[in-house]
């Protein structure tokens, strides 16, 4: 079964850690570092798009 992971990583407990890890992977895509408010809005938009198009593949979330 396919599952979609979120781009909010499970091993981050502080906003600065989440920003650092996200920017490690996506800095070259965006061309600059992003702040947490942008990351959360972008992720919410991506996940909502999947839900509203009735994608049946589940999202996975990690609880630490």
VENPEUR-V34376 format. One line per field, one symbol per residue. phi: phi as a letter, one per 20 degrees, with the letter a starting at -180 (. if undefined). psi: psi as a letter, one per 20 degrees, with the letter a starting at -180 (. if undefined). Layout:
# VENPEUR-V34376
phi = ???
psi = ???
This chain:
# VENPEUR-V34376
phi = .fceeeedefeddcgffffffgfgedfffenafdefffgfffffffffgfffelfeffedcddd
psi = pqqpqrjoqhjpiqhhgggggghghjghghjrqqrhhgggggggggghgggijkpipqqqqpp.
